[in-house]
Amino acid sequence: MASKGNAEVNYVHQNAILCETIKKEQRNHKLYTNYSINPFKKMYTLTRKPNSLHDSADGEEDDHFLEVIKKSNETPVKKFQFPQTSAQEIGWNTEPLIDRLWKDRLEHPIVNAEITKFMDKKWMVKEQQDINQS
């Protein structure tokens, strides 16, 4: 019986493992031929060369690229139909649950009467006098 350090290398088994690994990689491999610029990475453009005829052509805008850049700058609510993470679930729905009519009925602003306004002014004067005396 051989110990771990003296074990003989079985080349047939290693080759079978390698073949199985390659088959798994080929089964899950996808070939991508449509490449584009990453819209989430900051991009620095260079100015055109003034004496080049190729660079002087105007109107060479890539509509697909501009659309991808525009979509990447949108808020997540406009990009996705549902929140992508549990952190996005908080605040995802920003529309009010109660329509404006009910909000007006439930909201009661503070209305001051003449006597209330008078007493507010009197207390402000009293506070100013207390501050000046100390």
N, C-alpha and C positions, 0 to 999 in steps of 0.2 A: 504494500500500500504506500502510495507516494504522499508526501506532505505537501502543503500549499506552495511552498517555495520551490519544490522540485517537480511540480506537476508538468507533464509533457503537454505541449501545445498541439491541439487537435485542429489541423488546418481545414478539415472537411466541415467541422461544426462552425468554425469562424467564417468560412465561405458561405455556408447556408444562412448564417445570421446576416452577413453583408447583403446577400441576394434578397432576403426578406425585407431588410431596411430599404433597399433601393426600390423594391416593388411598392412599399407603402408610400415612399416619397413621390413616386411617379403617379400613383393613384390620386393623391391629394394635390398634385402640382397643377397650377393654373397659369396659363401664359397670358400676360397682359401686354397689349400692343397700343392701348390708348393712354398715352402719358400726358399729364398736364402739370402746371405749376401748382405747388401747394398754396392754397389761398390763406392759410392760417399763419404763414411765415412772412415776416416783413420783407419787402422787396425793394431794392435800390436800383433805379434805372439810370442808365448813362445817357448823356446827350448824344444827338446824332452828329455825324461828321459833316461839316459844312460843304466839303468839296466832293462828296460821294453822291453819285446819281441814284444808287440803290437806297440810300438812307433818306433822300430828299422827297420820296413819294409820300404824299399825304393820304389820310383816310385808310390806313392799314390797321384797323382795330379788329380785334378778335372778339366777336359778340359773345361767344361761349365763355371766354375768360372773364369778360366784364360781368357777365351774369353770375359766375361762380364767386367773384370777388364781392359783388353786391349781396349775394345770399350769405356769405360768411360774415358780413358786417351786421346782419339782422339780429334781433333779439331771439333767444331760444323759443319764446312763445310763437314767433312767426316762422321759425325754421322747422319746428317739430309739432306734431299733433298732440303728443302726450309728453310729460316730463321724462327725461332720459335717466335721471338719478333721483334718489330719495331726497336730496337737498333741493332739487328743483320743484318738488311737490309743494313746498311752502311758498306761497305767493304766486303760484302758477295761474290761478283764476283771480284776476284783478277786477272783474266786473262786480258792481254792487249787487247784493242779494235782494235788497229792497228797492223797488222803483221809487222815483222821485216823489210821486204822489203820497206814498206812505211815509216817506222820510219827512215831508212837510208836516204831516199830522203828528208825528212822534217828536218832532223837534220844537222845543219851547224856549226861545231866546229870553234872556233876562231883560225885563222892561223896568226901568227906574221911574218912580213917580217923583213929583216935585219935592216932596218932603225927604225922600231918600237922597236926591241930589244935594239938597240943602245940608243934610247931616253929614254927607261925605265931605263936602267943602269945610264944614265946621271942624270935623275931626282932623282934616289935613292941616288946618290952621293951628289947631291945638298941638299937633305933633311938631310942627315947625317951631312953636313957642317953647315946647319942652326941650327941643334940641338946642335952641338959642340960649336957654337959661342954664344948661349944663356945660 
